[in-house]
Structure formats: structure tokens, C-alpha cells
Amino acid sequence: MSKWYDNTVFYHMYPLGMSGAPFENREEKTVHRFQELEKWLPHIAKLGCGAVYIGPLFESTTHGYDTKDYKMVDRRLGDNEDFKRFVKEAHSLGLRIVVDGVFNHTGREFFAFRDIQLNRENSRYCGWYKGINFGWNNPYNDGFGYEAWRNCFELVNLNLQNREVKDYLFDVIRFWIHEFDIDGIRLDCADCLDFDFMKEMRWMTGQEKEDFWLMGEVIHGDYARWANQEMLHSVTNYELHKGLYSGHNDHNYFEIAHTIRRQFDENGGIYRGRVLYSFVDNHDVDRIYSKLNDKRHLRPVYTLLYTLPGVPSIYYGSEWGIEGRKANGGDPALRPHLVLEEMERHPNVPELAEFLAFLGKCRKENPVIAEGKYRELLLTNRQYAFARITDNEAVIVAVNNDENPAELYVPIPIAAEKITDLESGQAVNAENGKVKIHLEAGGSALLKVN
């Protein structure tokens, strides 16, 4: 039996940015910006999402990934009671809540690092971090060296092989589950985390909450090393992410189809049986609207995101086609302050949110889209059709990246009594075992076969 996280749609919130919090945490008093974030929840549910990934959330110095206190909500967002209320409201709308777990490193203001600065060799926390060396120095001139994440010395690498560190972080996770009732964790820098640490975490969280979900941020490598029965339920599918935009910009659907064959083909796909986390943009990469050469391709891109193997995620604001490039201001350019009412009144792409709601409805009403086997039906550089299939039903998906309309004759993958266009609700006729599909330039179609 599939779990909630195998067939849902995620909405990704970067709360510090979207709420307009200042970049540096110099707040003397708590500012209750969660009240604005809570307003987004009915919109998220209306989009057809079933889960929210929100983070980072906890007290930090700047961008949220330099943690100061794992048990205190960042005062720029609110307090623990604000987040409790947020989770409760989300659950009342049928939305699960997944938070960022930043366990590879802490900020320099975290209590254990502060103790090393103060007590040096006499600190009981010297073993909590990697590479502490009192014969060296660091760019902050502390008089000792340490290992930092990608040489960003504001991020101090934790020693996850240290029993005390593991026990401390597991206590943090239990606190999040008991205090806030969260449903899962997205593990920041999962490709840097110790494997035994993740194995223990999988066991421990399963004891706390049977359907607790663990997803890891992994960019390169064999995803099966992290996503398996012992460690994480899922990881980010950066390989598919790249193909989803470049396959359209280059008019090359072979790139996307090859990725899916390699990953999920039932006769040899290296990740078959796994459900990876799919996305077209997030808080670390350029917005999809900015990446696409032809903005009409938003429709086929999102159609593929929702219907290819994987669990899809929408990054806040992208449902209205907002722009954002790292080259125009670094990470903050990807994490802007948005006011929900303004976005709804003045969307960049007015029809996109409605289309995403349609795709979310299709997934909810047709579990075959998420759970069915993948079968390729037609492939050219500019047109692509496949089906998601169970024993007695299928959904055919067709997309077009051409500048011109296209007529496709697509094989019907199962014996068909009825074929229905899911968007129009109209019946579609079959002829000689094929169905004729008309696609506009940058068009897509979903046909239900049963």
C-alpha cells in the first residue's frame, strides 16, 4: 500500500524570503511574520497540493542554514506557537508539513561552537565538529581551524560520527515531531551526511511516526545510495530537473526520455521502485520562467513534472510565472518577498496557476498517474507521448515543444472501452489501435483510457 508521500504534490516555501524578513537576524523582538505565511495555506490547497516543504525555519544568523538554535523558530518569522498553529491549520486543510533538517553544519553562533571559542582545548564540544585544530587559524581569526562546508566558514561541519552529536540531533527531531507534529524532513546537503547517521535517523523517525518521510538534497551521484529501505525515502532528482528545461530549450525530447528510461524503465531502470522528488525550480536554481527560451513551454514542462515518475514540487511564486536568476543578485534573487493578494491580482502568467490546479486534480483523481508503470509510446525531438499504466486503466500524456501545432497518432497501451480527454471531458475516438491527438505549439494533453 502506497504512503501519502508517494502520490502527492509538494509546495515549497522559503519562509524568510517570501515573508520579507531581513537577511541578517538582528531582531531584538520576535516579529510574527507567520501570520502572512499562514494566509498561503488555502491557496496551496486550492492548487491541489497535499504537502508543504517549508524551510529553513529555526533561529539562524542570516539565510537560515547557519543555525543558532534548532529548537527555536527564527524570531524573524515568529515563535514556536506560531509554527504550531501553522502546522495545525495546514493539517486541517489536508496538507502535510515537511521541514528543513540542517544537520551537516551549524552556524558560528551555535552554543557548541561558542563554547569552543570561549574554552578552546578545554571545551567539551571539541569533538562535535570536524577538523578542530588549535595549531591553525581560520578567516574569522578565532585562533583555531575547522572544517567548513565548501569552505564557507560561516558554516561549521558537524561530526556526525560523534555519539553525542547524533543523540543531540535525534533529540531535536523528536522535539519537532512532538512539539509541532511535523510529517517529514528534507535533509540539507544529504550527499555530505554520514550514512550511519541517516540509517539511525530512518529507524528512529519510523518509531516516532510510522509514515514519517525523509527526503535528501542530492545533486550528483547514484541516487540509490541514499534512497533505499535503510536510509531515505527519496532524494532530489536533479538529473531530471536539468532535462525538463534543456529538453525544451534544445527541442530535444530524447534527453528527457533517455533520463526516464535510465532511471525508471521497468526492465532495467536503475531507480525503479523508488519515488524521487521532482522539481523545475527551487531556492537554489533559476526560476523556470527565466530558464525557458519559449515561455509557451511552461505548459508541457509542468505536464511532464506532474506525470513522469516522481513526486512533483512547485516553488512558491512559480505558479504565476515569476522571474528569478542567480546572476541578478545571487540566492536572494531566487527567494523574493511575495504578497499573496498582489500575486493573485497581477500574475505574470494568468492561466498557469489554474493549469497546475488541473494537473493536481488529475493526479488526485487518477492514482495511475503516480502509481502506474511508465511506457514510452512516441518520441521525436519535438513531440513525446507516454502512458502510466495499471492492469485496467491508463493515462496517455502527450507534449509538443515545436513552434507549430502537431498531429500525433499515438498507440493505445491497453484494451480500451472509453477514452476521455481529461481537460475538456470529451470522449476521444480510437482508430486502428491508435488515438489522434492535436497539440498546439507548446501544448500538452492527458487522455484517460479505461
Secondary structure, DSSP 8 states (H G I E B T S, - for coil): ---GGGS--EEEE-HHHHTT--SS---SS---THHHHHTHHHHHHHTT--EEEE---EEESSSSSSEEEEEEE-TTT--HHHHHHHHHHHHHTT-EEEEEE--SEEETTSHHHHHHHHHGGG-TTGGGBTT-BTTS--TT--SSB--EETTEEEEEEB-TTSHHHHHHHHHHHHHHHHHH---EEEETTGGGS-HHHHHHHHHHHHHH-TT-EEEE---SS-GGGTBSSSSBSEEB-HHHHHHHHHHHHTT-HHHHHHHHHHHH-TTT-TTTT---EEES-BTTB--HHHH-SSGGGHHHHHHHHHHSSSEEEEETTGGGT----GGGTSGGGGS----HHHHHHS-SSTTHHHHHHHHHHHHHH-THHHHSEEEEEEE-SSEEEEEEE-SS-EEEEEEE-SSS-EEEEEE-SS--S-EEETTT--B--EETTEEEEEE-TT-EEEEEE-
